Amino acid sequence: SYDSNQDSSFNVKECDTVTCLSNDINVHLQISLSKDSRTASMRDYYFALSNTLWERLSLRWLRSKQMFRNKDPKRVFFLSMEYLMGRTLGNAIMNLGFSQPIHECLSKMGLNMEEIEDCEPDVSLGNGGLGRLAACFMDSMANLGIAATGYGIRYNYGVFQQKIVNSWQYEEPDDWLCFGNPWERVRQGISYPVKYRGKVEIQGGRRIWTDTEMVYAVPYDMPIPGYRCNICCTLRLWGCKAP
């Protein structure tokens, strides 16, 4: 493990005052979303706040990658079919140590933190004990400064939404990505072909996989911040793209 707080070269200097945060939220509201206080919805404020925190989180993420590369520690690669991460906004605020200034900032802007948090959908990457355990492992390794990367699948419809109509249960797809995810970054320069279906033929005494269909696996990376330690691990989720 690594204690970044003891490394002066790793210090991240940033403006975390109420005035600075308020200015940054308004800048992202206007520049990133082309909205102002009169036209912005609560979801717009969610994205503006997320982008404001992303600026501070991304620097820690980059510094963590640079530090791991330079010090070359032992690495952990964690594979799981599920990651029950919960909502990222509240976790990022807490781990960055911004709870008090963010709440004060939003209060002065006439906004309610709970209403903004409700605009973020749960990350639909699992809903069982396995997913929660995987998320806890990633959080713990980030807290300990371990050079860890988690790998999983970026499900477009990970779970179902439950509705009760006339005492009957109905399931609908949970399109959790319909508004986009401000906490992930797609790595466009990386893709791998993944073949499926098809059949096996014997040619020249060898078994050959033929008549396959193919998609491309594309990585989407998310930072997993440690609690007030400047370290961010990486969660890489693989999505698919048609050729």
PAZAPA-4460 file (N, C-alpha, C; in steps of 0.05 Angstrom, whole numbers, plus 32768, in hexadecimal, padded with zeros to 4 digits):
% residues 243
    n_x    n_y    n_z   ca_x   ca_y   ca_z    c_x    c_y    c_z   seq   type   mol
   8011   7FE8   8000   8000   8000   8000   8012   8019   8000     1      S     A
   8005   8030   7FFA   8014   8049   7FF7   8005   805F   8004     2      Y     A
   8012   806F   8015   8006   8086   8022   800D   809F   8013     3      D     A
   7FFB   80A9   8002   8001   80C0   7FF2   8003   80DA   8003     4      S     A
   7FF7   80D9   801A   7FF8   80F1   802B   8014   80F6   8036     5      N     A
   8025   80E2   8036   8040   80E5   803F   8053   80ED   8028     6      Q     A
   8049   80EF   8010   8059   80F5   7FF9   8053   8111   7FEF     7      D     A
   8066   8124   7FF4   8061   813F   7FED   805E   8143   7FCF     8      S     A
   806A   8132   7FBF   8069   8134   7FA2   804D   812D   7F97     9      S     A
   803D   8121   7FA9   8022   8117   7FA0   800C   812B   7FA7    10      F     A
   8013   8141   7FB6   7FFF   8153   7FBF   7FEE   815E   7FA8    11      N     A
   7FD4   815F   7FAC   7FC2   816A   7F99   7FB7   8184   7FA4    12      V     A
   7FBE   819B   7F97   7FB5   81B4   7FA0   7F9D   81BD   7F8F    13      K     A
   7F87   81C5   7F9C   7F70   81CD   7F8E   7F5F   81E0   7F9F    14      E     A
   7F4D   81ED   7F92   7F3C   8200   7FA0   7F23   81F1   7FA9    15      C     A
   7F1F   81EF   7FC3   7F07   81E1   7FCD   7EF6   81F4   7FDF    16      D     A
   7EF9   820E   7FDB   7EE9   8221   7FEA   7ECC   8221   7FDE    17      T     A
   7EBA   822B   7FEE   7E9E   822D   7FE5   7E9B   823E   7FCC    18      V     A
   7EA9   8255   7FCC   7EA8   8267   7FB5   7EB3   825A   7F9C    19      T     A
   7ECA   824C   7F9E   7ED6   823F   7F87   7EC5   8229   7F7D    20      C     A
   7EB9   8218   7F8E   7EA8   8203   7F85   7E8F   820D   7F78    21      L     A
   7E84   8223   7F83   7E6C   822F   7F77   7E72   823A   7F5B    22      S     A
   7E89   8247   7F58   7E90   8251   7F3E   7E94   823B   7F2A    23      N     A
   7EA1   8225   7F32   7EA6   820E   7F20   7E8C   8201   7F18    24      D     A
   7E79   81FE   7F2A   7E5F   81F2   7F23   7E51   8203   7F0F    25      I     A
   7E51   821E   7F12   7E44   822F   7EFF   7E52   822F   7EE4    26      N     A
   7E6D   822D   7EE4   7E7B   822B   7ECB   7E74   8212   7EBC    27      V     A
   7E73   81FC   7EC9   7E6B   81E3   7EBC   7E4E   81E3   7EB3    28      H     A
   7E3D   81F0   7EC2   7E21   81F3   7EBA   7E1F   8202   7EA0    29      L     A
   7E2F   8217   7E9D   7E2E   8228   7E85   7E3E   821D   7E6E    30      Q     A
   7E57   8214   7E73   7E68   820C   7E5E   7E63   81EF   7E55    31      I     A
   7E60   81DD   7E68   7E5C   81C0   7E62   7E40   81BA   7E59    32      S     A
   7E2C   81C9   7E65   7E10   81C1   7E60   7E00   81D7   7E52    33      L     A
   7E0C   81EF   7E4E   7DFE   8205   7E41   7DE4   820C   7E50    34      S     A
   7DE5   820D   7E6A   7DCE   8214   7E7A   7DD5   822A   7E8E    35      K     A
   7DC1   8238   7E98   7DC5   824A   7EAE   7DB2   8243   7EC5    36      D     A
   7DB2   8253   7EDA   7DA2   824D   7EF1   7D84   824D   7EEB    37      S     A
   7D7C   825B   7ED6   7D5F   825C   7ED0   7D56   8244   7EC0    38      R     A
   7D67   8239   7EB1   7D5F   8222   7E9F   7D69   8207   7EA9    39      T     A
   7D7B   8207   7EBC   7D87   81EE   7EC5   7D73   81DD   7ED6    40      A     A
   7D73   81C3   7ED0   7D64   81B0   7EE0   7D75   81A6   7EF6    41      S     A
   7D69   8196   7F08   7D79   818A   7F1E   7D8D   8177   7F12    42      M     A
   7D87   8169   7EFC   7D9A   8157   7EF0   7DB1   8167   7EE4    43      R     A
   7DAC   817F   7ED9   7DC2   818F   7ECF   7DD5   8197   7EE5    44      D     A
   7DCA   819D   7EFD   7DDC   81A3   7F13   7DEB   818B   7F1C    45      Y     A
   7DDF   8173   7F1A   7DED   815B   7F20   7E06   8158   7F0E    46      Y     A
   7E02   815C   7EF4   7E19   8159   7EE2   7E2D   816F   7EE6    47      F     A
   7E24   8187   7EEC   7E37   819D   7EF1   7E48   8198   7F0A    48      A     A
   7E3B   818E   7F1F   7E49   8187   7F38   7E5C   816F   7F33    49      L     A
   7E53   815C   7F24   7E64   8144   7F1F   7E7C   814C   7F0F    50      S     A
   7E79   815E   7EFB   7E90   8167   7EEB   7EA4   8178   7EFD    51      N     A
   7E99   8187   7F0F   7EAA   8196   7F21   7EBB   8184   7F33    52      T     A
   7EAE   816F   7F3D   7EBD   815C   7F4D   7ED0   814B   7F3C    53      L     A
   7EC8   8146   7F23   7ED9   8136   7F11   7EF4   8144   7F0D    54      W     A
   7EF4   815E   7F0A   7F0D   816D   7F06   7F20   8167   7F1D    55      E     A
   7F16   8166   7F35   7F27   8161   7F4C   7F2F   8143   7F4F    56      R     A
   7F1C   8132   7F47   7F21   8116   7F49   7F34   810C   7F34    57      L     A
   7F32   8117   7F1C   7F42   810D   7F05   7F60   8113   7F0A    58      S     A
   7F66   8129   7F17   7F83   812E   7F1D   7F8E   811A   7F30    59      L     A
   7F7F   8112   7F45   7F88   80FD   7F57   7F8B   80E3   7F48    60      R     A
   7F79   80DD   7F36   7F79   80C5   7F26   7F93   80C4   7F15    61      W     A
   7F99   80DA   7F08   7FB1   80DB   7EF7   7FCA   80D8   7F07    62      L     A
   7FCB   80E7   7F1E   7FE3   80E5   7F2F   7FE6   80C9   7F3A    63      R     A
   7FD1   80BB   7F40   7FD2   80A0   7F4A   7FDF   808E   7F35    64      S     A
   7FD5   8090   7F1C   7FE0   8080   7F06   7FFE   8086   7F02    65      K     A
   8006   809F   7F03   8022   80A6   7F00   8033   809B   7F17    66      Q     A
   8028   809D   7F2F   8037   8093   7F46   803B   8075   7F45    67      M     A
   8025   8066   7F3E   8027   8049   7F3C   803B   8041   7F26    68      F     A
   803A   8050   7F10   804D   804A   7EFA   806A   804F   7F02    69      R     A
   806F   8064   7F10   808A   806B   7F18   8095   8059   7F2E    70      N     A
   8085   8053   7F41   808E   8042   7F58   808C   8024   7F52    71      K     A
   807C   801D   7F3E   8079   8001   7F35   8074   7FEE   7F4C    72      D     A
   805F   7FF2   7F5B   8059   7FE0   7F71   804B   7FC6   7F67    73      P     A
   8047   7FB3   7F79   8037   7F9C   7F71   801A   7FA6   7F6C    74      K     A
   800E   7F9A   7F57   7FF4   7FA2   7F4F   7FDF   7F8D   7F54    75      R     A
   7FC7   7F96   7F58   7FB0   7F84   7F5C   7F9C   7F88   7F45    76      V     A
   7F94   7F72   7F38   7F80   7F73   7F23   7F68   7F62   7F2C    77      F     A
   7F52   7F70   7F2F   7F3B   7F63   7F3B   7F25   7F60   7F26    78      F     A
   7F1B   7F48   7F22   7F07   7F42   7F0F   7EED   7F3B   7F1D    79      L     A
   7ED7   7F47   7F14   7EBD   7F41   7F1F   7EA7   7F45   7F0A    80      S     A
   7E93   7F34   7F0B   7E7C   7F38   7EF8   7E69   7F4E   7F02    81      M     A
   7E6C   7F56   7F1B   7E5A   7F6A   7F26   7E6A   7F7E   7F37    82      E     A
   7E61   7F97   7F37   7E6C   7FAC   7F48   7E54   7FBD   7F52    83      Y     A
   7E4D   7FB9   7F6B   7E37   7FC9   7F76   7E43   7FE2   7F83    84      L     A
   7E48   7FF6   7F73   7E57   800D   7F7B   7E46   8022   7F8A    85      M     A
   7E2C   8021   7F86   7E1B   8036   7F91   7E1E   8050   7F81    86      G     A
   7E16   8066   7F8C   7E17   807F   7F7E   7E33   808C   7F82    87      R     A
   7E3D   8097   7F6D   7E59   80A0   7F6D   7E5B   80BC   7F79    88      T     A
   7E47   80CD   7F75   7E4A   80E9   7F7D   7E4F   80EC   7F9B    89      L     A
   7E3E   80E0   7FAB   7E42   80E2   7FC8   7E5C   80D6   7FD2    90      G     A
   7E64   80C0   7FC5   7E7D   80B3   7FCC   7E95   80C5   7FC6    91      N     A
   7E94   80D2   7FAE   7EAA   80E4   7FA6   7EAC   80FC   7FB9    92      A     A
   7E95   8107   7FC0   7E95   811E   7FD3   7EA2   8116   7FED    93      I     A
   7E9A   80FF   7FF8   7EA4   80F7   8012   7EC2   80F1   8010    94      M     A
   7ECA   80E2   7FFC   7EE6   80DA   7FFB   7EF9   80F1   7FF4    95      N     A
   7EEF   8105   7FE6   7EFF   811D   7FE1   7F00   8130   7FF9    96      L     A
   7EEF   812B   800D   7EEE   813C   8024   7EE0   8156   801F    97      G     A
   7ECD   8156   800D   7EBF   816E   8005   7EA2   8170   8010    98      F     A
   7E9B   8160   8023   7E7F   815F   802C   7E76   817A   8036    99      S     A
   7E85   8187   8048   7E7D   81A1   8053   7E7C   81B7   803E   100      Q     A
   7E91   81BB   802E   7E90   81D1   801B   7E7B   81CD   8005   101      P     A
   7E76   81B4   7FFD   7E62   81AE   7FE8   7E46   81B4   7FF3   102      I     A
   7E40   81AB   800B   7E26   81B0   8016   7E21   81CE   801A   103      H     A
   7E36   81DC   8023   7E33   81F9   8027   7E30   8207   800D   104      E     A
   7E3F   81FE   7FF9   7E3E   820A   7FDE   7E22   8207   7FD2   105      C     A
   7E17   81EE   7FD3   7DFD   81E9   7FC8   7DE7   81F8   7FD7   106      L     A
   7DEA   81FB   7FF1   7DD7   8209   8001   7DD6   8227   7FF9   107      S     A
   7DED   8233   7FF4   7DEE   824F   7FEC   7DE2   8252   7FD0   108      K     A
   7DE3   823D   7FC0   7DD8   823E   7FA5   7DBB   8237   7FA4   109      M     A
   7DAF   8231   7FBC   7D93   822A   7FBD   7D8D   820E   7FB4   110      G     A
   7DA0   81FC   7FB6   7D9D   81E1   7FAC   7D9D   81CD   7FC3   111      L     A
   7D90   81B7   7FBF   7D8F   81A2   7FD3   7DA0   818A   7FCB   112      N     A
   7DB3   8182   7FDC   7DC5   816D   7FD5   7DB6   8153   7FCF   113      M     A
   7DA3   814C   7FDF   7D94   8133   7FDB   7D86   8132   7FC1   114      E     A
   7D7B   8149   7FB8   7D6D   814A   7F9E   7D81   8146   7F87   115      E     A
   7D98   8151   7F8A   7DAD   814D   7F76   7DB6   8130   7F75   116      I     A
   7DBA   8124   7F8C   7DC3   8108   7F8D   7DAE   80F6   7F81   117      E     A
   7D95   80FC   7F84   7D80   80EB   7F79   7D80   80EB   7F5A   118      D     A
   7D8E   80FD   7F4E   7D90   80FE   7F31   7DA4   80E9   7F26   119      C     A
   7DB4   80DE   7F38   7DC8   80CA   7F2F   7DBC   80AE   7F32   120      E     A
   7DBB   809F   7F1C   7DB1   8083   7F1E   7DC5   8071   7F2C   121      P     A
   7DBC   805C   7F38   7DCE   8048   7F43   7DDD   803B   7F2C   122      D     A
   7DF6   8036   7F30   7E06   8028   7F1B   7DFD   800B   7F19   123      V     A
   7DF1   8005   7F03   7DE5   7FEA   7EFF   7DFA   7FD5   7EF6   124      S     A
   7E0C   7FCF   7F08   7E20   7FBB   7F03   7E1E   7FA3   7F15   125      L     A
   7E07   7F9F   7F20   7E02   7F89   7F32   7DF1   7F91   7F49   126      G     A
   7DE4   7F7D   7F56   7DD3   7F83   7F6D   7DD5   7F6E   7F83   127      N     A
   7DEA   7F5F   7F83   7DED   7F4A   7F97   7E05   7F4E   7FA9   128      G     A
   7E0A   7F3A   7FBA   7E20   7F3C   7FCD   7E3B   7F3C   7FBF   129      G     A
   7E3D   7F2E   7FA9   7E56   7F2E   7F9A   7E5E   7F4A   7F90   130      L     A
   7E4A   7F59   7F86   7E50   7F73   7F7C   7E57   7F86   7F93   131      G     A
   7E4A   7F84   7FAA   7E51   7F96   7FC0   7E6D   7F8F   7FCB   132      R     A
   7E73   7F76   7FCC   7E8E   7F6E   7FD5   7EA4   7F78   7FC3   133      L     A
   7E9F   7F77   7FA9   7EB2   7F81   7F95   7EB6   7F9F   7F99   134      A     A
   7EA1   7FAD   7F9D   7EA3   7FCA   7FA1   7EB2   7FD1   7FBA   135      A     A
   7EAD   7FC2   7FCF   7EBC   7FC6   7FE8   7EDA   7FC1   7FE5   136      C     A
   7EE0   7FAC   7FD6   7EFD   7FA6   7FD1   7F0A   7FBD   7FC3   137      F     A
   7EFD   7FC9   7FAE   7F09   7FDF   7F9F   7F0C   7FF7   7FB1   138      M     A
   7EF8   7FFE   7FC1   7EFA   8014   7FD4   7F10   8010   7FE8   139      D     A
   7F13   7FF8   7FF2   7F27   7FF3   8007   7F43   7FF5   7FFB   140      S     A
   7F47   7FEB   7FE3   7F61   7FEC   7FD6   7F69   8009   7FD0   141      M     A
   7F56   8019   7FC8   7F5B   8035   7FC4   7F63   8043   7FDE   142      A     A
   7F55   803D   7FF3   7F5B   8049   800D   7F77   8041   8017   143      N     A
   7F80   8029   8010   7F9A   801F   8019   7FB0   8027   8006   144      L     A
   7FA9   8034   7FF0   7FBE   803C   7FDC   7FC9   8025   7FCC   145      G     A
   7FBA   8010   7FC8   7FC3   7FF9   7FB9   7FBE   7FFE   7F9B   146      I     A
   7FD1   7FF7   7F8B   7FCF   7FFB   7F6E   7FBC   7FE6   7F62   147      A     A
   7FA2   7FEB   7F63   7F8E   7FD8   7F5B   7F7E   7FE1   7F44   148      A     A
   7F76   7FCE   7F33   7F64   7FD3   7F1C   7F4E   7FBE   7F1C   149      T     A
   7F36   7FC7   7F1C   7F1F   7FB4   7F1A   7F16   7FB2   7EFE   150      G     A
   7F0D   7F9A   7EF6   7F03   7F95   7EDB   7EE7   7F89   7EDD   151      Y     A
   7ED5   7F93   7ECC   7EBA   7F89   7ECB   7EAD   7F8F   7EB1   152      G     A
   7E93   7F8B   7EB0   7E83   7F90   7E98   7E71   7FA8   7E9B   153      I     A
   7E71   7FB9   7E87   7E60   7FD1   7E88   7E44   7FCA   7E7D   154      R     A
   7E33   7FC0   7E8E   7E18   7FB8   7E86   7E08   7FD1   7E7F   155      Y     A
   7DFB   7FD0   7E68   7DE9   7FE6   7E60   7DCF   7FE4   7E70   156      N     A
   7DC6   7FCC   7E75   7DAE   7FC7   7E85   7DB5   7FB2   7E9A   157      Y     A
   7DC2   7FBB   7EB0   7DCC   7FA8   7EC3   7DB7   7F9A   7ED3   158      G     A
   7DA2   7FA9   7EDB   7D8D   7F9D   7EEB   7D72   7FA7   7EE0   159      V     A
   7D5C   7F9E   7EEC   7D42   7FA7   7EE3   7D36   7FBA   7EF7   160      F     A
   7D25   7FCC   7EEC   7D15   7FDD   7EFD   7CFB   7FCE   7F04   161      Q     A
   7CF4   7FCF   7F1D   7CDB   7FC1   7F25   7CC4   7FD5   7F27   162      Q     A
   7CAD   7FCE   7F1B   7C95   7FDE   7F1E   7C7E   7FCC   7F27   163      K     A
   7C6E   7FD7   7F38   7C56   7FC9   7F42   7C3D   7FD6   7F36   164      I     A
   7C2E   7FC8   7F26   7C16   7FD2   7F1A   7BFF   7FBF   7F21   165      V     A
   7BEB   7FCA   7F2F   7BD4   7FBA   7F37   7BDD   7FA0   7F46   166      N     A
   7BF0   7FA4   7F58   7BFB   7F8E   7F69   7C0B   7F79   7F59   167      S     A
   7C12   7F80   7F40   7C22   7F6E   7F30   7C3E   7F7B   7F2C   168      W     A
   7C52   7F6A   7F2C   7C6E   7F73   7F28   7C74   7F73   7F0A   169      Q     A
   7C80   7F89   7F01   7C89   7F8B   7EE5   7CA6   7F93   7EE5   170      Y     A
   7CB6   7F88   7ED3   7CD2   7F8F   7ED1   7CD7   7F9F   7EB7   171      E     A
   7CE6   7FB4   7EBA   7CEE   7FC4   7EA3   7D0C   7FC8   7EA3   172      E     A
   7D19   7FCB   7E8C   7D36   7FCF   7E8B   7D3E   7FE8   7E9A   173      P     A
   7D54   7FE7   7EA8   7D5F   7FFE   7EB7   7D74   800B   7EA5   174      D     A
   7D6C   801F   7E96   7D7E   802D   7E84   7D8E   8042   7E94   175      D     A
   7DA1   8039   7EA4   7DAF   804B   7EB6   7DC2   805D   7EA8   176      W     A
   7DC8   8058   7E8F   7DDB   8068   7E7F   7DCD   807B   7E6C   177      L     A
   7DB3   807E   7E6F   7DA4   808E   7E5B   7DAD   80AB   7E5A   178      C     A
   7DB6   80B6   7E71   7DBF   80D2   7E72   7DDE   80D4   7E71   179      F     A
   7DEC   80BD   7E6F   7E09   80BE   7E6F   7E13   80BB   7E8C   180      G     A
   7E2D   80B4   7E8E   7E39   80B1   7EA8   7E51   80C4   7EAA   181      N     A
   7E4F   80D9   7EBA   7E65   80EC   7EBC   7E7E   80E2   7ECA   182      P     A
   7E7C   80CA   7ED6   7E93   80C0   7EE5   7EA4   80AC   7ED6   183      W     A
   7E9E   80A7   7EBD   7EAE   8094   7EAD   7EBB   80A3   7E95   184      E     A
   7ED0   8097   7E8B   7EDD   80A1   7E73   7EE3   8089   7E60   185      R     A
   7ED8   808B   7E48   7EDD   8076   7E35   7EF9   8078   7E29   186      V     A
   7F07   8062   7E26   7F21   8062   7E1A   7F1F   8059   7DFD   187      R     A
   7F1A   806E   7DEC   7F14   8068   7DD0   7F2A   805B   7DC1   188      Q     A
   7F43   805F   7DCA   7F5A   8053   7DBB   7F5E   8036   7DC0   189      G     A
   7F4D   802A   7DD1   7F51   800D   7DD8   7F37   7FFE   7DD1   190      I     A
   7F3A   7FE8   7DC3   7F23   7FD7   7DBE   7F2E   7FBB   7DB6   191      S     A
   7F1E   7FA7   7DBC   7F26   7F8B   7DB6   7F0E   7F7C   7DAA   192      Y     A
   7F13   7F6D   7D95   7EFD   7F5E   7D89   7EF5   7F46   7D9B   193      P     A
   7EDC   7F42   7D9E   7ED1   7F2C   7DAD   7EBE   7F1C   7D9B   194      V     A
   7EC5   7F03   7D96   7EB5   7EF2   7D85   7EA2   7EE1   7D95   195      K     A
   7E8B   7EDA   7D89   7E78   7EC9   7D97   7E67   7EBB   7D82   196      Y     A
   7E57   7EA7   7D8B   7E48   7E96   7D79   7E5A   7E87   7D66   197      R     A
   7E51   7E81   7D4E   7E62   7E72   7D3B   7E61   7E54   7D3F   198      G     A
   7E73   7E47   7D32   7E75   7E2A   7D34   7E92   7E21   7D32   199      K     A
   7E97   7E08   7D3A   7EB2   7DFD   7D39   7EB3   7DE9   7D22   200      V     A
   7EC6   7DEE   7D10   7ECB   7DDB   7CFA   7EE7   7DCF   7CFC   201      E     A
   7EEA   7DB8   7CF2   7F04   7DAB   7CF1   7F10   7DAF   7CD5   202      I     A
   7F27   7DBD   7CD5   7F35   7DC3   7CBC   7F52   7DBB   7CBF   203      Q     A
   7F5B   7DA8   7CAF   7F77   7D9F   7CB0   7F7E   7D93   7CCB   204      G     A
   7F6B   7D85   7CD7   7F70   7D79   7CF1   7F6F   7D8C   7D09   205      G     A
   7F67   7DA5   7D04   7F65   7DB9   7D19   7F48   7DC3   7D1B   206      R     A
   7F41   7DCA   7D33   7F26   7DD6   7D37   7F28   7DF4   7D33   207      R     A
   7F17   7DFE   7D21   7F16   7E1A   7D1A   7EFB   7E26   7D21   208      I     A
   7EFB   7E3D   7D2E   7EE3   7E4B   7D36   7EDB   7E5D   7D1F   209      W     A
   7EC4   7E58   7D12   7EBB   7E67   7CFA   7E9F   7E72   7CFD   210      T     A
   7E97   7E83   7CEA   7E7C   7E8E   7CE9   7E75   7E9C   7D03   211      D     A
   7E87   7EAB   7D0E   7E82   7EB9   7D27   7E76   7ED4   7D22   212      T     A
   7E6B   7EDF   7D37   7E63   7EFB   7D38   7E77   7F09   7D4A   213      E     A
   7E78   7F24   7D48   7E8D   7F32   7D57   7E83   7F4D   7D60   214      M     A
   7E8C   7F55   7D78   7E8A   7F70   7D82   7EA5   7F78   7D8C   215      V     A
   7EA8   7F92   7D92   7EC1   7F9C   7D9D   7EBD   7FA4   7DBA   216      Y     A
   7ECF   7F9B   7DCB   7ECF   7FA2   7DE7   7EDE   7FBD   7DEA   217      A     A
   7ED0   7FD0   7DF6   7EDC   7FEB   7DFA   7EDC   7FF2   7E18   218      V     A
   7EF3   7FFB   7E23   7EF5   8000   7E40   7EEA   801B   7E48   219      P     A
   7EDC   801C   7E5E   7ED3   8034   7E6B   7EDF   8034   7E87   220      Y     A
   7EEF   8049   7E8E   7EFD   804A   7EA7   7EEF   805D   7EBB   221      D     A
   7EEE   8055   7ED4   7EE3   8065   7EEA   7EF7   8066   7F00   222      M     A
   7EFC   807E   7F0C   7F0E   807F   7F23   7F00   8076   7F3D   223      P     A
   7F0E   8068   7F4E   7F05   8060   7F68   7F16   806F   7F7D   224      I     A
   7F0B   8085   7F88   7F1C   8095   7F9A   7F1E   8089   7FB6   225      P     A
   7F36   808B   7FC1   7F3A   8084   7FDD   7F30   809A   7FEF   226      G     A
   7F2C   8094   8008   7F22   80A7   801B   7F38   80BA   8025   227      Y     A
   7F37   80D3   801A   7F49   80E8   8022   7F67   80E0   8021   228      R     A
   7F6E   80D1   800C   7F8A   80C7   800A   7F96   80CE   7FEF   229      C     A
   7F88   80DC   7FDE   7F92   80E4   7FC3   7F96   80CD   7FB0   230      N     A
   7F90   80B5   7FB8   7F94   809D   7FA6   7F79   8097   7F99   231      I     A
   7F7B   8090   7F7F   7F64   8086   7F70   7F6C   806D   7F62   232      C     A
   7F5D   8058   7F66   7F60   803F   7F56   7F4E   8041   7F3E   233      C     A
   7F4F   802D   7F2C   7F40   802E   7F13   7F2D   8016   7F11   234      T     A
   7F15   801C   7F0A   7F02   8007   7F03   7EFD   8008   7EE5   235      L     A
   7F05   7FF4   7ED7   7F03   7FF3   7EB9   7EEC   7FE0   7EB2   236      R     A
   7ED7   7FEB   7EA6   7EC0   7FDC   7E9D   7EC0   7FDA   7E7F   237      L     A
   7EBB   7FC2   7E76   7EBB   7FBD   7E59   7E9F   7FBE   7E4D   238      W     A
   7E9C   7FD1   7E3A   7E83   7FD3   7E2B   7E87   7FC7   7E10   239      G     A
   7E72   7FC4   7E00   7E75   7FB9   7DE5   7E6C   7FCC   7DD0   240      C     A
   7E78   7FCA   7DB9   7E71   7FDB   7DA2   7E70   7FCA   7D89   241      K     A
   7E5C   7FD0   7D79   7E5A   7FC1   7D60   7E70   7FC9   7D4C   242      A     A
   7E79   7FB6   7D3B   7E8F   7FBD   7D28   7E86   7FD3   7D15   243      P     A
***
